[in-house]
Amino acid sequence: MAYKISDECIACGACAEACPVSAIKEGETKYEINADECIECGACAEACPVAAPAAE
């Protein structure tokens, strides 16, 4: 399953910068992961300072 970003997101952009396939974009209130592009590598979860991205 693709990763999903929880409401804990502080919109810092660390996850988007870490994503090797550019599957993460800024949403209205938090960053969002395109499930069709996510390769489930976990780079976003490692980069996030508040542990917002998690595997579903």
Biopython code that builds the backbone (N, CA, C, O; Angstrom):
import numpy as np
from Bio.PDB.StructureBuilder import StructureBuilder

atoms = [
    (1, "MET", "N", (0.835, -1.189, 0.000)),
    (1, "MET", "CA", (0.000, 0.000, 0.000)),
    (1, "MET", "C", (0.879, 1.251, 0.000)),
    (1, "MET", "O", (1.955, 1.272, 0.597)),
    (2, "ALA", "N", (0.416, 2.251, -0.656)),
    (2, "ALA", "CA", (1.131, 3.518, -0.727)),
    (2, "ALA", "C", (1.122, 4.207, 0.635)),
    (2, "ALA", "O", (0.294, 3.908, 1.495)),
    (3, "TYR", "N", (2.042, 5.118, 0.808)),
    (3, "TYR", "CA", (2.094, 5.909, 2.035)),
    (3, "TYR", "C", (1.014, 6.980, 1.980)),
    (3, "TYR", "O", (0.587, 7.395, 0.902)),
    (4, "LYS", "N", (0.584, 7.417, 3.144)),
    (4, "LYS", "CA", (-0.402, 8.497, 3.253)),
    (4, "LYS", "C", (0.088, 9.442, 4.340)),
    (4, "LYS", "O", (0.699, 9.011, 5.318)),
    (5, "ILE", "N", (-0.181, 10.724, 4.167)),
    (5, "ILE", "CA", (0.249, 11.737, 5.130)),
    (5, "ILE", "C", (-0.915, 12.083, 6.053)),
    (5, "ILE", "O", (-2.005, 12.432, 5.599)),
    (6, "SER", "N", (-0.663, 11.981, 7.357)),
    (6, "SER", "CA", (-1.706, 12.244, 8.348)),
    (6, "SER", "C", (-1.879, 13.744, 8.593)),
    (6, "SER", "O", (-1.160, 14.574, 8.035)),
    (7, "ASP", "N", (-2.845, 14.060, 9.436)),
    (7, "ASP", "CA", (-3.112, 15.454, 9.790)),
    (7, "ASP", "C", (-2.020, 16.050, 10.664)),
    (7, "ASP", "O", (-2.051, 17.246, 10.956)),
    (8, "GLU", "N", (-1.057, 15.243, 11.086)),
    (8, "GLU", "CA", (0.080, 15.734, 11.863)),
    (8, "GLU", "C", (1.000, 16.596, 10.997)),
    (8, "GLU", "O", (1.861, 17.296, 11.529)),
    (9, "CYS", "N", (0.835, 16.559, 9.689)),
    (9, "CYS", "CA", (1.677, 17.284, 8.730)),
    (9, "CYS", "C", (1.742, 18.775, 9.077)),
    (9, "CYS", "O", (0.723, 19.421, 9.323)),
    (10, "ILE", "N", (2.977, 19.302, 9.090)),
    (10, "ILE", "CA", (3.175, 20.731, 9.362)),
    (10, "ILE", "C", (3.535, 21.495, 8.083)),
    (10, "ILE", "O", (3.942, 22.655, 8.141)),
    (11, "ALA", "N", (3.385, 20.843, 6.939)),
    (11, "ALA", "CA", (3.604, 21.443, 5.621)),
    (11, "ALA", "C", (5.006, 22.046, 5.456)),
    (11, "ALA", "O", (5.163, 23.131, 4.898)),
    (12, "CYS", "N", (6.014, 21.328, 5.947)),
    (12, "CYS", "CA", (7.385, 21.838, 5.847)),
    (12, "CYS", "C", (8.034, 21.504, 4.498)),
    (12, "CYS", "O", (8.984, 22.168, 4.083)),
    (13, "GLY", "N", (7.521, 20.477, 3.819)),
    (13, "GLY", "CA", (8.051, 20.112, 2.511)),
    (13, "GLY", "C", (9.191, 19.117, 2.521)),
    (13, "GLY", "O", (9.689, 18.748, 1.457)),
    (14, "ALA", "N", (9.620, 18.670, 3.693)),
    (14, "ALA", "CA", (10.733, 17.721, 3.775)),
    (14, "ALA", "C", (10.414, 16.429, 3.037)),
    (14, "ALA", "O", (11.285, 15.857, 2.382)),
    (15, "CYS", "N", (9.191, 15.974, 3.135)),
    (15, "CYS", "CA", (8.805, 14.720, 2.478)),
    (15, "CYS", "C", (8.875, 14.852, 0.957)),
    (15, "CYS", "O", (9.360, 13.949, 0.274)),
    (16, "ALA", "N", (8.397, 15.963, 0.434)),
    (16, "ALA", "CA", (8.403, 16.181, -1.012)),
    (16, "ALA", "C", (9.830, 16.245, -1.546)),
    (16, "ALA", "O", (10.114, 15.729, -2.627)),
    (17, "GLU", "N", (10.721, 16.874, -0.795)),
    (17, "GLU", "CA", (12.118, 16.954, -1.209)),
    (17, "GLU", "C", (12.784, 15.585, -1.189)),
    (17, "GLU", "O", (13.665, 15.315, -2.004)),
    (18, "ALA", "N", (12.376, 14.722, -0.273)),
    (18, "ALA", "CA", (12.989, 13.399, -0.124)),
    (18, "ALA", "C", (12.443, 12.367, -1.111)),
    (18, "ALA", "O", (13.088, 11.347, -1.353)),
    (19, "CYS", "N", (11.281, 12.614, -1.673)),
    (19, "CYS", "CA", (10.637, 11.627, -2.550)),
    (19, "CYS", "C", (11.404, 11.474, -3.875)),
    (19, "CYS", "O", (11.534, 12.439, -4.629)),
    (20, "PRO", "N", (11.910, 10.268, -4.155)),
    (20, "PRO", "CA", (12.702, 10.065, -5.376)),
    (20, "PRO", "C", (11.898, 10.052, -6.672)),
    (20, "PRO", "O", (12.468, 10.151, -7.759)),
    (21, "VAL", "N", (10.571, 9.931, -6.561)),
    (21, "VAL", "CA", (9.732, 9.889, -7.769)),
    (21, "VAL", "C", (8.779, 11.077, -7.861)),
    (21, "VAL", "O", (7.875, 11.081, -8.697)),
    (22, "SER", "N", (8.971, 12.078, -7.015)),
    (22, "SER", "CA", (8.145, 13.300, -7.004)),
    (22, "SER", "C", (6.656, 13.000, -6.901)),
    (22, "SER", "O", (5.845, 13.598, -7.609)),
    (23, "ALA", "N", (6.297, 12.068, -6.013)),
    (23, "ALA", "CA", (4.898, 11.678, -5.839)),
    (23, "ALA", "C", (4.181, 12.535, -4.802)),
    (23, "ALA", "O", (2.990, 12.338, -4.558)),
    (24, "ILE", "N", (4.889, 13.485, -4.185)),
    (24, "ILE", "CA", (4.302, 14.289, -3.113)),
    (24, "ILE", "C", (4.193, 15.743, -3.542)),
    (24, "ILE", "O", (5.160, 16.355, -3.995)),
    (25, "LYS", "N", (2.986, 16.279, -3.386)),
    (25, "LYS", "CA", (2.712, 17.670, -3.756)),
    (25, "LYS", "C", (2.029, 18.378, -2.592)),
    (25, "LYS", "O", (1.408, 17.741, -1.742)),
    (26, "GLU", "N", (2.151, 19.696, -2.565)),
    (26, "GLU", "CA", (1.507, 20.494, -1.528)),
    (26, "GLU", "C", (0.007, 20.549, -1.778)),
    (26, "GLU", "O", (-0.437, 20.866, -2.881)),
    (27, "GLY", "N", (-0.772, 20.237, -0.743)),
    (27, "GLY", "CA", (-2.225, 20.325, -0.825)),
    (27, "GLY", "C", (-2.705, 21.607, -0.179)),
    (27, "GLY", "O", (-1.910, 22.511, 0.076)),
    (28, "GLU", "N", (-4.000, 21.695, 0.087)),
    (28, "GLU", "CA", (-4.555, 22.910, 0.688)),
    (28, "GLU", "C", (-4.084, 23.118, 2.117)),
    (28, "GLU", "O", (-3.716, 24.232, 2.492)),
    (29, "THR", "N", (-4.089, 22.049, 2.928)),
    (29, "THR", "CA", (-3.708, 22.187, 4.332)),
    (29, "THR", "C", (-2.501, 21.342, 4.712)),
    (29, "THR", "O", (-1.892, 21.574, 5.756)),
    (30, "LYS", "N", (-2.147, 20.366, 3.882)),
    (30, "LYS", "CA", (-1.012, 19.494, 4.149)),
    (30, "LYS", "C", (-0.502, 18.927, 2.830)),
    (30, "LYS", "O", (-1.143, 19.080, 1.790)),
    (31, "TYR", "N", (0.640, 18.280, 2.879)),
    (31, "TYR", "CA", (1.166, 17.645, 1.678)),
    (31, "TYR", "C", (0.400, 16.352, 1.411)),
    (31, "TYR", "O", (-0.119, 15.727, 2.335)),
    (32, "GLU", "N", (0.335, 15.957, 0.139)),
    (32, "GLU", "CA", (-0.411, 14.768, -0.242)),
    (32, "GLU", "C", (0.440, 13.880, -1.136)),
    (32, "GLU", "O", (1.236, 14.370, -1.938)),
    (33, "ILE", "N", (0.266, 12.571, -0.992)),
    (33, "ILE", "CA", (1.013, 11.595, -1.780)),
    (33, "ILE", "C", (0.098, 11.010, -2.851)),
    (33, "ILE", "O", (-1.006, 10.554, -2.556)),
    (34, "ASN", "N", (0.565, 11.028, -4.092)),
    (34, "ASN", "CA", (-0.172, 10.407, -5.190)),
    (34, "ASN", "C", (0.077, 8.900, -5.090)),
    (34, "ASN", "O", (1.185, 8.434, -5.356)),
    (35, "ALA", "N", (-0.949, 8.143, -4.709)),
    (35, "ALA", "CA", (-0.810, 6.702, -4.493)),
    (35, "ALA", "C", (-0.389, 5.956, -5.751)),
    (35, "ALA", "O", (0.263, 4.916, -5.666)),
    (36, "ASP", "N", (-0.754, 6.478, -6.911)),
    (36, "ASP", "CA", (-0.402, 5.808, -8.169)),
    (36, "ASP", "C", (1.085, 5.959, -8.489)),
    (36, "ASP", "O", (1.648, 5.140, -9.215)),
    (37, "GLU", "N", (1.721, 6.997, -7.955)),
    (37, "GLU", "CA", (3.136, 7.246, -8.217)),
    (37, "GLU", "C", (4.049, 6.758, -7.090)),
    (37, "GLU", "O", (5.243, 6.559, -7.312)),
    (38, "CYS", "N", (3.510, 6.564, -5.896)),
    (38, "CYS", "CA", (4.292, 6.163, -4.730)),
    (38, "CYS", "C", (4.907, 4.774, -4.943)),
    (38, "CYS", "O", (4.221, 3.836, -5.348)),
    (39, "ILE", "N", (6.215, 4.659, -4.662)),
    (39, "ILE", "CA", (6.898, 3.371, -4.810)),
    (39, "ILE", "C", (7.154, 2.716, -3.444)),
    (39, "ILE", "O", (7.886, 1.731, -3.349)),
    (40, "GLU", "N", (6.550, 3.267, -2.403)),
    (40, "GLU", "CA", (6.605, 2.709, -1.055)),
    (40, "GLU", "C", (8.027, 2.543, -0.526)),
    (40, "GLU", "O", (8.329, 1.549, 0.134)),
    (41, "CYS", "N", (8.894, 3.501, -0.809)),
    (41, "CYS", "CA", (10.300, 3.397, -0.391)),
    (41, "CYS", "C", (10.519, 3.856, 1.044)),
    (41, "CYS", "O", (11.496, 3.453, 1.676)),
    (42, "GLY", "N", (9.621, 4.697, 1.572)),
    (42, "GLY", "CA", (9.744, 5.179, 2.939)),
    (42, "GLY", "C", (10.621, 6.394, 3.127)),
    (42, "GLY", "O", (10.824, 6.832, 4.259)),
    (43, "ALA", "N", (11.148, 6.952, 2.051)),
    (43, "ALA", "CA", (12.015, 8.128, 2.162)),
    (43, "ALA", "C", (11.281, 9.303, 2.802)),
    (43, "ALA", "O", (11.877, 10.071, 3.557)),
    (44, "CYS", "N", (10.007, 9.444, 2.507)),
    (44, "CYS", "CA", (9.220, 10.543, 3.073)),
    (44, "CYS", "C", (9.085, 10.396, 4.587)),
    (44, "CYS", "O", (9.208, 11.374, 5.325)),
    (45, "ALA", "N", (8.835, 9.183, 5.038)),
    (45, "ALA", "CA", (8.684, 8.937, 6.474)),
    (45, "ALA", "C", (9.993, 9.207, 7.215)),
    (45, "ALA", "O", (9.971, 9.736, 8.326)),
    (46, "GLU", "N", (11.117, 8.855, 6.623)),
    (46, "GLU", "CA", (12.407, 9.092, 7.245)),
    (46, "GLU", "C", (12.736, 10.584, 7.330)),
    (46, "GLU", "O", (13.378, 11.030, 8.281)),
    (47, "ALA", "N", (12.292, 11.353, 6.329)),
    (47, "ALA", "CA", (12.611, 12.783, 6.280)),
    (47, "ALA", "C", (11.697, 13.642, 7.132)),
    (47, "ALA", "O", (12.077, 14.750, 7.511)),
    (48, "CYS", "N", (10.514, 13.165, 7.439)),
    (48, "CYS", "CA", (9.511, 13.964, 8.136)),
    (48, "CYS", "C", (9.849, 14.163, 9.612)),
    (48, "CYS", "O", (10.088, 13.189, 10.326)),
    (49, "PRO", "N", (9.870, 15.421, 10.080)),
    (49, "PRO", "CA", (10.196, 15.691, 11.481)),
    (49, "PRO", "C", (9.070, 15.369, 12.455)),
    (49, "PRO", "O", (9.304, 15.307, 13.662)),
    (50, "VAL", "N", (7.843, 15.161, 11.953)),
    (50, "VAL", "CA", (6.712, 14.869, 12.846)),
    (50, "VAL", "C", (6.068, 13.516, 12.563)),
    (50, "VAL", "O", (4.981, 13.234, 13.066)),
    (51, "ALA", "N", (6.722, 12.678, 11.766)),
    (51, "ALA", "CA", (6.249, 11.320, 11.448)),
    (51, "ALA", "C", (4.838, 11.302, 10.854)),
    (51, "ALA", "O", (4.029, 10.436, 11.189)),
    (52, "ALA", "N", (4.551, 12.258, 9.974)),
    (52, "ALA", "CA", (3.222, 12.307, 9.360)),
    (52, "ALA", "C", (3.015, 11.234, 8.277)),
    (52, "ALA", "O", (1.929, 10.656, 8.224)),
    (53, "PRO", "N", (3.995, 10.939, 7.414)),
    (53, "PRO", "CA", (3.762, 9.907, 6.413)),
    (53, "PRO", "C", (3.854, 8.507, 7.028)),
    (53, "PRO", "O", (4.755, 8.223, 7.818)),
    (54, "ALA", "N", (2.910, 7.640, 6.655)),
    (54, "ALA", "CA", (2.925, 6.258, 7.146)),
    (54, "ALA", "C", (2.306, 5.363, 6.084)),
    (54, "ALA", "O", (1.473, 5.800, 5.291)),
    (55, "ALA", "N", (2.727, 4.100, 6.082)),
    (55, "ALA", "CA", (2.156, 3.131, 5.151)),
    (55, "ALA", "C", (0.735, 2.833, 5.575)),
    (55, "ALA", "O", (0.441, 2.708, 6.764)),
    (56, "GLU", "N", (-0.130, 2.720, 4.609)),
    (56, "GLU", "CA", (-1.530, 2.393, 4.922)),
    (56, "GLU", "C", (-1.698, 0.909, 5.028)),
    (56, "GLU", "O", (-2.802, 0.430, 5.285)),
]
sb = StructureBuilder()
sb.init_structure("model")
sb.init_model(0)
sb.init_chain("A")
sb.init_seg("    ")
for serial, (resi, resn, name, xyz) in enumerate(atoms, 1):
    if name == "N":
        sb.init_residue(resn, " ", resi, " ")
    sb.init_atom(name, np.array(xyz, "f"), 0.0, 1.0, " ", f" {name:<3s}", serial, name[0])
structure = sb.get_structure()
